[in-house]
Amino acid sequence: MTLSSAYRSLYPICVYLLIMTPGNNAYGMDAVKPPVYASNFLLKQKDTGQCLVVMDEQEGCSSEASRLTDDCVNSNRITFGVCDKKQPEQRWKFDFQKKQIHSLERSADLCLTRLSKHLAMDVCQPASLQQLWFFNQQDHLYSRADYFDPLAFVALLQSHTDTSPVSFHFNDSETGDDQCYLSPFTGRVECAGFEVGEEAVKQQEVQSWHWSGHWPWQAKPTKLTEELRLGDFSNNHCLAVTQCHMDSVGQYDCFGGAKVQVTACQSISHQVWRYDLVSKKLFNKQAGEQFCLSWSGGKLTLQHCLPGAGSQQWYFAQGRGSKYPERGQLRWFTNLDEHYDYVKALDFDPIVKFEILKKDIQGNDCGYDPINGLWKGLCAN
């Protein structure tokens, strides 16, 4: 895999209604960003050099309000063929917000779908697991439906026994530089020719967040707190993301699926978080902006940020006043009956609160309050 150490914006910056606050600006809460796509790439298998192809469409086939007819599904079936970047049936685009893949040759309301026995272009369904796709840190494609076996979808393809990974290969650059492209993994402009060093692969200590300021996978602008620690501070317990590297066993990329555990509080990036008051998501400094804290299947992990995923939405209890004992406790947003199940999985008392790390010149907390979203302190960015 090749990455660039320098990123630059692809599109003009959209202007949103700003809410002015001391020392910080927040985007208007009703603003919605237009969808962003990584477009015009092949999906090529690593070992065979073959590419995913959409079979010819039959006469009379069209998308309906429900699923396509059997004949039309068969006509939109996916198979492997000899790579040819001039063939529209082999060219794809990726929707960052919905995590869906479209064919440049087919109708925009058809999505790459992981059916039970084969792959096909089928009518797009909101938040369908069969139509959620991701690219990992090694550029490999996998289906959210194949959580425990990332290569299972490859085995479904007709007359194909090789189950080596499938990755993206861009035909033409949209950036004005033939060596640069919008990466489906990072959502940033990446440029060929920069190999990832061994130390970067091991994900050593991160000094800064490297926020891109352009999050194509999130429909609304963010309203981020300053850096936080999460834990039971009276017992020196902090939530931390486990160290990982790209060949970690059982992980489909470095931080996708990385476990969150309790460790002694230290000044390390694995224990530093930021909270978005708009999407209700928590991000870890070490992992970066495309991974979110998730509670699913009885496990507390980092996962690729999903559109509208209840498993990734959190809030901090407001209570009835500053002395209310549960005020500031971290809770899972979706199920009120499972507030503390994630804490039981961590095997310590159900007390996870936040600590704002940024202080003003008087030593007071500053930045957005994770509880009510109000600006506090006299700090300036």
LODO-183963 format. One record per residue: x negated, y, z of N, C-alpha, C in turn; residue in one letter; residue number from 1. Coordinates in steps of 0.05 Angstrom, whole numbers, m for minus. Atoms other than C-alpha are relative to their C-alpha. Last residue first. Layout:
BEGIN
SITE X Y Z X Y Z X Y Z A NUM $
...
//
This chain:
BEGIN
SITE 14 20 17 157 560 391 m25 12 m11 N 381 $
SITE m3 m7 28 176 607 448 m15 m21 m16 A 380 $
SITE 22 8 18 188 588 521 6 9 m29 C 379 $
SITE 9 m24 14 235 628 566 m23 m7 m20 L 378 $
SITE 27 m9 m2 275 571 595 m7 23 m18 G 377 $
SITE 8 m6 m27 340 537 574 m30 8 0 K 376 $
SITE 28 m7 m1 378 532 509 m7 8 29 W 375 $
SITE 5 m29 m3 445 497 515 m30 5 2 L 374 $
SITE 9 m13 25 455 428 485 m6 29 2 G 373 $
SITE m21 m17 11 497 403 544 m8 15 m25 N 372 $
SITE m27 6 m11 459 343 571 21 17 m15 I 371 $
SITE m12 24 12 396 343 528 28 m6 9 P 370 $
SITE m7 18 m21 382 416 548 13 m25 m12 D 369 $
SITE m28 7 m2 351 450 487 4 m20 23 Y 368 $
SITE m10 14 23 282 479 499 30 m7 4 G 367 $
SITE m10 m16 21 248 499 563 7 m17 m25 C 366 $
SITE m6 14 25 237 469 631 9 20 m22 D 365 $
SITE m27 10 2 208 517 683 4 m15 m27 N 364 $
SITE m1 28 m8 134 526 699 28 m13 m2 G 363 $
SITE m7 2 m28 136 601 699 3 m28 10 Q 362 $
SITE 23 m11 m16 98 606 634 5 m1 30 I 361 $
SITE 6 m27 6 150 560 602 m22 10 18 D 360 $
SITE m6 m20 m22 148 485 606 m6 28 m10 K 359 $
SITE 9 m27 7 151 429 554 9 19 21 K 358 $
SITE 28 m3 m4 155 358 583 m10 29 m6 L 357 $
SITE 10 m17 22 229 354 594 m29 7 5 I 356 $
SITE 18 m21 m11 243 294 640 m10 16 m24 E 355 $
SITE 20 m13 17 300 248 625 m16 20 15 F 354 $
SITE m5 m29 3 339 197 665 m21 12 m18 K 353 $
SITE 17 m11 21 343 121 665 8 29 m5 V 352 $
SITE 4 m28 m2 370 91 729 m20 8 m21 I 351 $
SITE m12 m16 21 401 23 724 m2 30 3 P 350 $
SITE m24 m13 m9 351 m13 769 11 19 m22 D 349 $
SITE 5 m17 m23 300 m56 732 26 16 6 F 348 $
SITE 6 13 m25 301 m115 685 m10 19 21 D 347 $
SITE 27 m10 m7 297 m80 617 m9 m11 28 L 346 $
SITE 19 14 18 356 m122 593 m29 8 6 A 345 $
SITE 2 28 m10 395 m97 653 m20 m16 m16 K 344 $
SITE 18 m1 m23 380 m26 630 m4 m28 12 V 343 $
SITE 27 m3 11 410 m39 561 m20 1 23 Y 342 $
SITE 9 26 10 473 m65 595 m29 1 m10 D 341 $
SITE 25 8 m12 479 0 634 m10 m27 m10 Y 340 $
SITE 19 m21 m5 532 38 597 m28 m10 8 H 339 $
SITE 27 11 2 566 m24 570 m21 21 5 E 338 $
SITE 3 22 m18 638 m12 589 m28 m11 1 D 337 $
SITE 1 m10 m27 638 57 557 m3 m22 21 L 336 $
SITE m17 16 m17 620 26 490 m2 9 29 N 335 $
SITE m22 14 13 593 70 435 20 m13 19 T 334 $
SITE m22 m17 8 549 125 466 25 m17 m7 F 333 $
SITE m6 8 28 499 84 505 27 12 m8 W 332 $
SITE m22 19 4 481 122 567 3 m6 m30 R 331 $
SITE m3 8 28 419 158 592 21 m21 m2 L 330 $
SITE 6 28 6 428 188 661 6 m6 m29 Q 329 $
SITE 25 3 15 425 264 664 m7 m29 m6 G 328 $
SITE 5 m21 20 478 271 719 m28 m4 m13 R 327 $
SITE 4 12 26 489 204 753 m5 21 m22 E 326 $
SITE 22 19 1 478 230 824 m5 m12 m28 P 325 $
SITE m14 25 6 521 293 816 m21 m21 m5 Y 324 $
SITE 5 19 m22 478 347 848 14 m27 m5 K 323 $
SITE 29 8 0 473 389 784 m6 m20 22 S 322 $
SITE 18 m21 m11 548 388 776 m28 m10 2 G 321 $
SITE m16 m22 m10 608 346 757 m16 23 11 R 320 $
SITE m8 0 m28 574 294 714 16 25 7 G 319 $
SITE m2 m27 m9 540 309 648 8 2 29 Q 318 $
SITE m24 m6 m15 515 240 630 0 28 11 A 317 $
SITE 9 m3 m28 461 240 577 24 9 16 F 316 $
SITE m5 m26 m13 482 214 509 m10 0 28 Y 315 $
SITE 5 m1 m29 463 159 460 9 28 10 W 314 $
SITE m10 m25 m11 480 137 389 m1 m1 31 Q 313 $
SITE 23 m19 m2 437 83 355 9 27 12 Q 312 $
SITE 21 12 m16 484 23 363 m24 19 4 S 311 $
SITE m6 m3 m29 541 67 339 m21 m11 18 G 310 $
SITE 2 25 m15 508 71 270 5 5 30 A 309 $
SITE m23 4 m18 534 131 232 m1 m24 17 G 308 $
SITE m21 m21 2 482 125 176 23 m7 19 P 307 $
SITE m22 7 17 425 80 200 22 21 0 L 306 $
SITE m24 m16 m6 358 101 228 21 m7 m21 C 305 $
SITE m4 m21 20 308 44 217 26 14 6 H 304 $
SITE m9 10 26 305 5 282 0 24 m19 Q 303 $
SITE m1 m21 21 270 15 349 9 m14 m26 L 302 $
SITE 22 m1 20 288 m36 402 1 26 m15 T 301 $
SITE 6 m29 3 332 m49 463 m25 2 m17 L 300 $
SITE 28 m8 1 358 m120 456 m2 30 m4 K 299 $
SITE 12 4 m26 425 m152 476 m30 8 1 G 298 $
SITE 6 28 m5 446 m160 404 m14 m5 26 G 297 $
SITE m15 19 16 441 m86 391 m9 m28 6 S 296 $
SITE m9 21 m18 417 m25 429 19 m18 m15 W 295 $
SITE m24 16 6 377 20 383 5 m20 22 S 294 $
SITE m5 18 m22 326 77 392 27 m14 m5 L 293 $
SITE m18 m9 m22 316 107 323 2 m21 22 C 292 $
SITE m8 21 m18 262 101 269 15 11 24 F 291 $
SITE m19 18 14 254 147 209 9 m23 17 Q 290 $
SITE m27 m10 2 226 206 250 19 m19 m15 E 289 $
SITE m7 m20 21 162 177 276 30 3 m4 G 288 $
SITE m12 14 24 139 113 311 8 20 m22 A 287 $
SITE 19 18 13 90 144 361 11 m11 m27 Q 286 $
SITE 22 m15 13 134 203 378 m19 m18 m15 K 285 $
SITE 25 4 m15 196 161 391 m23 13 m15 N 284 $
SITE 24 7 16 263 185 365 m24 m2 18 F 283 $
SITE 25 m4 m15 331 186 401 m24 m11 m17 L 282 $
SITE 21 20 2 396 194 363 m25 8 15 K 281 $
SITE 1 16 m25 459 231 382 m21 m22 m1 K 280 $
SITE m4 28 7 467 254 308 1 m18 25 S 279 $
SITE m20 2 22 477 328 326 6 m30 m5 V 278 $
SITE m27 m5 m11 443 333 395 22 m2 m22 L 277 $
SITE m15 m18 19 380 302 367 28 2 10 D 276 $
SITE m29 7 3 336 275 423 13 20 m19 Y 275 $
SITE m16 m24 5 260 273 425 28 m9 m7 R 274 $
SITE m24 2 16 217 220 457 10 28 m7 W 273 $
SITE m11 m27 5 148 210 488 23 m2 m21 V 272 $
SITE m19 m6 m20 128 144 520 14 27 m4 Q 271 $
SITE m19 22 0 90 114 461 23 5 20 H 270 $
SITE m21 m5 19 57 182 453 21 m22 0 S 269 $
SITE 5 13 26 16 174 516 24 3 m18 I 268 $
SITE m1 m21 21 11 216 579 m8 m12 m27 S 267 $
SITE 26 m11 8 27 159 627 4 22 m21 Q 266 $
SITE 0 m26 14 87 131 665 m28 10 m5 C 265 $
SITE 7 m22 m18 78 58 684 m2 26 m15 A 264 $
SITE 29 0 m8 112 13 634 m4 23 20 T 263 $
SITE 6 m17 m23 184 m8 618 m29 m2 7 V 262 $
SITE 5 13 m25 197 m37 549 m5 21 22 Q 261 $
SITE 3 m22 m19 223 m19 480 m2 m13 28 V 260 $
SITE m14 1 m26 211 m73 429 m5 25 16 K 259 $
SITE 19 m2 m23 191 m58 357 15 1 26 A 258 $
SITE m2 23 m17 245 m81 308 m19 0 24 G 257 $
SITE m26 11 3 224 m33 253 3 m26 16 G 256 $
SITE m18 m9 m22 162 m2 283 29 m9 m4 F 255 $
SITE 13 m7 m25 106 m35 244 19 7 22 C 254 $
SITE 21 m20 5 146 m71 191 m9 10 27 D 253 $
SITE m1 m4 29 190 m132 186 m16 24 m8 Y 252 $
SITE m10 m27 5 170 m152 257 m2 4 m30 Q 251 $
SITE m28 m4 m8 166 m225 278 11 28 m5 G 250 $
SITE m17 23 4 90 m229 278 29 6 9 V 249 $
SITE m12 11 m24 57 m161 274 19 m23 m6 S 248 $
SITE m3 29 3 20 m154 208 11 m13 25 D 247 $
SITE m16 8 22 32 m79 203 4 m30 m3 M 246 $
SITE 14 m6 25 9 m60 272 14 m16 m22 H 245 $
SITE m4 19 22 45 m54 338 m19 7 m23 C 244 $
SITE 20 m4 21 40 m22 406 5 m21 m22 Q 243 $
SITE 24 17 0 104 m30 446 m18 7 m24 T 242 $
SITE m1 18 23 151 29 451 m26 m16 0 V 241 $
SITE 21 m2 20 155 59 520 4 m19 m23 A 240 $
SITE m6 15 23 209 74 572 m22 5 m21 L 239 $
SITE m6 m15 24 179 101 636 6 m20 m23 C 238 $
SITE m8 17 23 178 74 707 7 17 m24 H 237 $
SITE 21 m1 21 139 113 760 5 m19 m23 N 236 $
SITE 15 24 m2 187 91 816 m22 m2 m22 N 235 $
SITE 6 4 m28 216 160 828 m16 m26 5 S 234 $
SITE 25 m13 m7 209 172 753 m7 m4 30 F 233 $
SITE m5 m3 m28 261 121 732 m25 11 12 D 232 $
SITE 6 21 m19 255 129 657 10 6 28 G 231 $
SITE m24 13 m9 255 173 595 m8 m22 20 L 230 $
SITE 6 27 m9 202 224 578 26 m12 11 R 229 $
SITE m12 10 m25 221 283 535 m15 m26 8 L 228 $
SITE 9 27 m8 189 327 481 12 m8 27 E 227 $
SITE 30 2 m1 230 387 460 m7 m28 9 E 226 $
SITE 12 m8 m25 303 377 441 m30 2 m3 T 225 $
SITE 18 17 m16 324 372 369 m8 13 26 L 224 $
SITE 2 m19 m23 384 402 334 m16 m15 21 K 223 $
SITE 4 8 m28 381 367 267 1 23 19 T 222 $
SITE 25 m9 m12 411 384 200 m2 m8 29 P 221 $
SITE m1 m27 m12 469 341 176 m27 8 11 K 220 $
SITE m18 m18 16 470 283 126 1 28 12 A 219 $
SITE m20 m12 m19 409 248 155 16 21 m14 Q 218 $
SITE m18 20 m9 369 200 110 21 11 20 W 217 $
SITE m20 7 20 337 256 69 20 m21 10 P 216 $
SITE m8 27 m7 303 286 130 21 m10 m19 W 215 $
SITE m18 7 22 266 348 107 7 m29 4 H 214 $
SITE m18 m22 4 230 384 163 20 m5 m22 G 213 $
SITE 1 m9 28 175 333 154 17 25 m4 S 212 $
SITE m28 m2 11 163 325 228 m1 11 m28 W 211 $
SITE 0 0 29 89 308 238 28 0 m11 H 210 $
SITE m23 14 11 102 291 311 m1 m2 m30 W 209 $
SITE m22 m18 6 33 309 338 22 m16 m15 S 208 $
SITE 3 m26 m14 m25 274 372 23 19 m5 Q 207 $
SITE m9 m22 18 m8 202 355 m1 26 15 V 206 $
SITE m13 m22 m13 m48 148 392 6 23 m19 E 205 $
SITE 12 m11 m24 m67 90 348 15 24 10 Q 204 $
SITE m17 m20 m13 m21 58 298 m11 9 27 Q 203 $
SITE m4 8 m27 m61 m4 281 16 20 16 K 202 $
SITE m17 24 1 m52 10 207 6 m9 29 V 201 $
SITE m27 m9 4 m80 80 218 20 m23 0 A 200 $
SITE m9 m13 m25 m143 51 249 29 10 m3 E 199 $
SITE m6 20 m20 m152 3 191 11 12 26 E 198 $
SITE 23 11 m15 m148 58 140 9 m19 21 G 197 $
SITE m4 m2 m28 m89 67 93 m23 m13 15 V 196 $
SITE m4 25 m14 m114 76 23 4 5 30 E 195 $
SITE 8 m3 m27 m104 143 m11 6 m26 16 F 194 $
SITE 28 m5 m2 m103 137 m86 m11 4 28 G 193 $
SITE 17 24 3 m29 143 m99 m30 9 4 A 192 $
SITE 17 m1 24 10 203 m73 m19 m24 0 C 191 $
SITE 25 15 m4 69 203 m26 m16 0 m26 E 190 $
SITE 16 3 24 125 254 m25 m26 m13 7 V 189 $
SITE 19 m22 6 167 241 36 m14 m4 m27 R 188 $
SITE m16 m23 8 228 198 51 m17 25 m7 G 187 $
SITE 4 m23 m17 182 151 89 19 23 m6 T 186 $
SITE 6 7 m28 203 84 61 m1 25 18 F 185 $
SITE m25 10 m13 238 103 m4 m5 m8 29 P 184 $
SITE 1 27 m11 175 144 m21 27 m8 12 S 183 $
SITE m15 m1 m25 187 205 m65 3 m28 11 L 182 $
SITE m28 9 2 132 201 m117 13 3 27 Y 181 $
SITE m15 m5 m24 61 225 m132 30 m7 m4 C 180 $
SITE 9 17 m22 8 201 m180 17 2 25 Q 179 $
SITE m5 28 7 43 227 m243 m9 m19 23 D 178 $
SITE 26 12 m2 46 297 m212 4 m30 m4 D 177 $
SITE 19 m15 17 104 340 m231 m28 m10 1 G 176 $
SITE 13 m21 m15 144 314 m172 m18 18 m17 T 175 $
SITE m19 m23 m1 195 270 m206 m13 24 13 E 174 $
SITE m1 m17 m24 142 219 m225 20 22 m4 S 173 $
SITE 10 m27 5 155 167 m278 4 17 25 D 172 $
SITE 6 m2 28 164 92 m274 m13 27 m7 N 171 $
SITE m13 m22 14 159 83 m199 m9 1 m30 F 170 $
SITE 21 m10 17 143 14 m171 12 22 m17 H 169 $
SITE m6 m20 20 184 m11 m112 m25 9 m16 F 168 $
SITE 7 m28 m8 171 m76 m76 6 19 m22 S 167 $
SITE m7 m18 22 196 m148 m78 m5 28 10 V 166 $
SITE m14 m25 m3 163 m198 m30 5 15 m26 P 165 $
SITE 18 m22 m8 144 m270 m48 15 26 0 S 164 $
SITE m13 m19 m18 200 m321 m50 m20 21 11 T 163 $
SITE 20 m17 m14 178 m361 m111 14 21 17 D 162 $
SITE 10 14 m24 230 m414 m128 m20 16 15 T 161 $
SITE 24 m13 m10 272 m377 m180 m8 m12 27 H 160 $
SITE 23 14 11 323 m409 m225 m27 12 10 S 159 $
SITE m2 24 17 375 m357 m207 m27 m11 m8 Q 158 $
SITE 1 m7 29 362 m309 m150 m2 m25 m17 L 157 $
SITE m26 2 12 385 m331 m81 m1 3 m30 L 156 $
SITE m6 28 6 315 m344 m55 26 m5 m14 A 155 $
SITE 16 7 24 299 m270 m62 6 m29 m8 V 154 $
SITE m14 m8 24 356 m253 m14 m15 m8 m25 F 153 $
SITE m22 19 6 325 m296 41 14 8 m26 A 152 $
SITE 3 9 28 259 m256 39 23 m19 m8 L 151 $
SITE 0 m22 20 272 m214 101 m1 m9 m29 P 150 $
SITE 15 12 22 292 m274 144 m1 19 m23 D 149 $
SITE 19 18 m11 316 m252 213 m17 m14 m22 F 148 $
SITE 16 m12 m21 353 m189 190 m23 m18 10 Y 147 $
SITE 21 21 m5 376 m217 124 m19 9 22 D 146 $
SITE m14 25 m5 441 m176 121 m19 m23 6 A 145 $
SITE m8 0 m29 400 m112 129 15 m26 7 R 144 $
SITE m28 m5 m4 369 m130 61 6 m1 30 S 143 $
SITE m15 21 m14 295 m125 48 28 9 5 Y 142 $
SITE m29 m2 m2 249 m89 0 11 m22 17 L 141 $
SITE m17 23 7 174 m87 11 29 6 5 H 140 $
SITE m15 m6 24 135 m20 10 19 m23 m9 D 139 $
SITE 16 11 21 85 m45 62 14 2 m27 Q 138 $
SITE 25 m15 1 114 1 115 m19 m11 m22 Q 137 $
SITE 17 0 m24 183 m28 101 m26 15 m5 N 136 $
SITE 27 5 9 235 m11 48 m18 2 24 F 135 $
SITE 22 m16 m11 307 m16 69 m26 m8 m14 F 134 $
SITE 26 9 9 374 m39 40 m21 19 12 W 133 $
SITE 21 m16 m13 445 m35 66 m27 m12 m6 L 132 $
SITE 9 m21 18 495 m63 16 m20 19 13 Q 131 $
SITE 9 12 25 510 m129 49 m11 20 m19 Q 130 $
SITE 27 11 m6 514 m94 117 m12 m12 m26 L 129 $
SITE 1 29 4 572 m53 89 m28 m10 5 S 128 $
SITE 13 13 m22 570 18 119 1 m31 m2 A 127 $
SITE 13 m16 m21 619 47 68 m11 m19 22 P 126 $
SITE m17 0 m23 633 m2 10 m14 15 23 Q 125 $
SITE 13 m10 m25 603 7 m59 21 2 22 C 124 $
SITE m11 m25 m8 637 m36 m112 m11 9 27 V 123 $
SITE m28 2 m9 590 m92 m132 9 28 9 D 122 $
SITE m10 m28 m3 525 m97 m171 29 m2 6 M 121 $
SITE m15 m11 22 503 m169 m158 4 30 5 A 120 $
SITE 0 m29 m1 458 m213 m116 16 10 m24 L 119 $
SITE 16 m14 21 473 m287 m107 0 30 6 H 118 $
SITE 14 19 17 503 m340 m61 m17 13 m22 K 117 $
SITE 8 24 m14 530 m303 m1 m18 m19 m16 S 116 $
SITE m23 18 m4 530 m234 m33 m10 m27 12 L 115 $
SITE 11 26 m7 472 m184 m23 25 m18 7 R 114 $
SITE m14 14 m21 499 m124 m60 m11 m28 5 T 113 $
SITE 13 26 m2 464 m72 m103 11 m14 25 L 112 $
SITE 24 2 m17 515 m17 m107 m11 m28 m1 C 111 $
SITE 9 27 m4 568 4 m158 m26 0 15 L 110 $
SITE m14 12 m22 604 71 m151 m5 m30 3 D 109 $
SITE 10 m9 m26 551 106 m192 15 m12 23 A 108 $
SITE m15 m21 m12 569 65 m254 m10 7 28 S 107 $
SITE m28 6 m7 514 22 m282 13 24 13 R 106 $
SITE m15 9 23 450 35 m321 29 m4 6 E 105 $
SITE m3 m23 18 413 76 m268 17 m6 m24 L 104 $
SITE 13 3 26 427 19 m220 4 25 m17 S 103 $
SITE m16 m1 23 444 39 m149 m17 m6 m25 H 102 $
SITE 15 0 25 413 21 m83 19 m1 m23 I 101 $
SITE m11 16 21 446 39 m16 m18 3 m25 Q 100 $
SITE 17 24 2 415 63 49 10 m19 m22 K 99 $
SITE m17 23 m2 474 112 57 m16 m27 m1 K 98 $
SITE m20 m3 m21 432 173 73 17 m25 4 Q 97 $
SITE 12 0 m27 370 155 34 21 1 22 F 96 $
SITE m14 m21 m15 406 135 m30 m9 m1 29 D 95 $
SITE m6 6 m28 357 94 m71 12 24 13 F 94 $
SITE 3 m24 m17 353 95 m148 10 m8 28 K 93 $
SITE m17 m2 m24 340 38 m196 m3 27 13 W 92 $
SITE 6 m25 m14 313 21 m265 20 6 21 R 91 $
SITE 20 6 m21 312 m51 m291 m6 25 17 Q 90 $
SITE m10 21 m18 376 m49 m332 m19 m6 22 E 89 $
SITE m16 m12 m21 352 17 m362 11 m20 20 P 88 $
SITE m26 12 m1 297 m20 m401 17 12 23 Q 87 $
SITE m17 m14 19 238 25 m416 28 m11 0 K 86 $
SITE m10 m25 m11 203 3 m352 17 16 m19 K 85 $
SITE 1 m18 23 197 m68 m378 13 27 9 D 84 $
SITE m2 m29 m5 183 m121 m327 m3 16 m25 C 83 $
SITE 25 m13 6 197 m192 m351 2 30 3 V 82 $
SITE 8 m1 28 260 m216 m318 m27 13 m3 G 81 $
SITE 28 m9 6 288 m235 m250 m5 m1 m30 F 80 $
SITE 19 22 4 363 m238 m237 m28 12 m3 T 79 $
SITE 29 m7 0 419 m194 m212 m17 m24 m4 I 78 $
SITE 18 16 m17 492 m206 m231 m29 8 m3 R 77 $
SITE 17 m18 m15 532 m150 m261 m19 m14 18 N 76 $
SITE 13 m17 20 564 m195 m313 m20 19 12 S 75 $
SITE 19 16 14 579 m246 m259 m16 16 m21 N 74 $
SITE 21 4 m19 613 m193 m217 m23 m16 m13 V 73 $
SITE 16 m24 0 652 m173 m279 m23 m2 20 C 72 $
SITE 15 m2 24 676 m244 m290 m18 25 0 D 71 $
SITE 22 19 0 695 m252 m217 m17 3 m25 D 70 $
SITE m9 27 7 735 m188 m216 m24 m19 m2 T 69 $
SITE m1 6 28 703 m128 m181 12 m28 m4 L 68 $
SITE 24 12 12 720 m114 m109 4 m5 m30 R 67 $
SITE 10 23 m15 776 m67 m89 m25 m11 m14 S 66 $
SITE 0 m9 m28 791 4 m114 m10 m23 18 A 65 $
SITE m27 m4 m11 769 m20 m182 m2 10 28 E 64 $
SITE m3 1 m28 704 m16 m222 29 5 8 S 63 $
SITE 0 m27 m13 706 m31 m295 4 m3 29 S 62 $
SITE 6 m1 m28 694 m91 m341 0 29 10 C 61 $
SITE m25 m2 m16 729 m89 m408 m5 1 29 G 60 $
SITE m20 m19 10 670 m115 m448 25 0 17 E 59 $
SITE m19 10 19 620 m152 m406 20 21 m8 Q 58 $
SITE m28 m5 m9 561 m117 m373 19 m10 m22 E 57 $
SITE m17 m17 18 493 m146 m389 28 1 10 D 56 $
SITE m9 14 24 455 m175 m329 19 18 m16 M 55 $
SITE m29 3 0 422 m127 m281 8 m13 m26 V 54 $
SITE m15 m9 24 347 m140 m277 30 m3 5 V 53 $
SITE m28 4 m2 299 m147 m217 14 13 m24 L 52 $
SITE m16 m22 m11 227 m147 m240 30 m8 2 C 51 $
SITE m26 m3 12 174 m200 m252 16 21 15 Q 50 $
SITE 0 m23 18 101 m192 m232 26 4 m15 G 49 $
SITE m7 7 28 101 m263 m205 m2 23 m19 T 48 $
SITE 17 22 11 64 m252 m139 5 m6 m29 D 47 $
SITE 29 m2 m4 89 m183 m117 m16 m22 m15 K 46 $
SITE 9 20 m18 159 m182 m145 m30 m1 1 Q 45 $
SITE 18 19 12 178 m116 m177 m9 m20 21 K 44 $
SITE 2 18 m23 237 m71 m163 m15 m25 m9 L 43 $
SITE m4 29 3 227 m17 m215 m1 m13 27 L 42 $
SITE 21 19 m7 235 58 m201 8 m29 m7 F 41 $
SITE 14 9 24 275 116 m230 m24 m18 8 N 40 $
SITE m13 9 25 300 151 m167 m21 m9 m21 S 39 $
SITE 25 8 13 287 165 m94 9 m14 m26 A 38 $
SITE 6 27 11 353 199 m79 m30 m2 m7 Y 37 $
SITE 26 0 13 376 257 m36 m6 m29 m8 V 36 $
SITE 15 25 0 448 270 m16 m26 2 m15 P 35 $
SITE m7 17 22 470 342 m5 m17 m25 0 P 34 $
SITE 20 m1 21 460 370 65 9 m19 m23 K 33 $
SITE 5 28 9 521 382 108 m20 2 m23 V 32 $
SITE 14 2 25 528 446 149 m5 m29 m7 A 31 $
SITE m18 10 20 582 443 203 m14 m4 m27 D 30 $
SITE m8 27 m5 534 448 262 17 m12 m22 M 29 $
SITE m29 1 m5 500 510 236 9 m29 1 G 28 $
SITE m17 m1 23 425 499 240 29 0 8 Y 27 $
SITE m14 25 5 388 516 303 18 3 m24 A 26 $
SITE m23 m3 18 335 570 312 13 m28 m3 N 25 $
SITE m5 23 17 287 574 371 24 6 m18 N 24 $
SITE 23 17 5 253 622 419 5 m23 m19 G 23 $
SITE 27 m10 m8 317 651 445 m21 m21 m6 P 22 $
SITE 4 5 m28 376 624 404 m28 10 8 T 21 $
SITE 24 m10 m12 402 644 336 0 m5 30 M 20 $
SITE m8 m9 m27 454 600 304 m25 9 14 I 19 $
SITE 18 4 m23 437 595 231 13 11 25 L 18 $
SITE m7 m19 m20 485 584 173 m17 m5 25 L 17 $
SITE m23 6 m16 448 542 123 5 23 19 Y 16 $
SITE m4 m21 m20 400 557 66 26 m7 15 V 15 $
SITE m27 m10 m1 376 497 27 3 20 23 C 14 $
SITE m11 1 m27 301 490 17 28 12 m1 I 13 $
SITE m2 m26 m12 284 477 m56 14 m2 27 P 12 $
SITE m22 m16 9 269 404 m70 m1 28 14 Y 11 $
SITE m8 6 27 209 358 m67 20 21 m11 L 10 $
SITE m29 3 4 174 385 m6 6 m5 m29 S 9 $
SITE m11 m26 7 100 372 4 29 m5 m8 R 8 $
SITE m27 2 10 62 317 39 9 28 m8 Y 7 $
SITE m12 m27 4 m12 309 49 27 m3 m13 A 6 $
SITE 1 m15 m25 m43 247 80 12 28 m3 S 5 $
SITE 13 m26 2 m20 206 21 m1 13 28 S 4 $
SITE m14 m23 m12 m3 133 25 m16 25 m4 L 3 $
SITE 14 m25 1 m23 71 m14 18 22 11 T 2 $
SITE m17 m24 0 0 0 0 m17 25 0 M 1 $
//
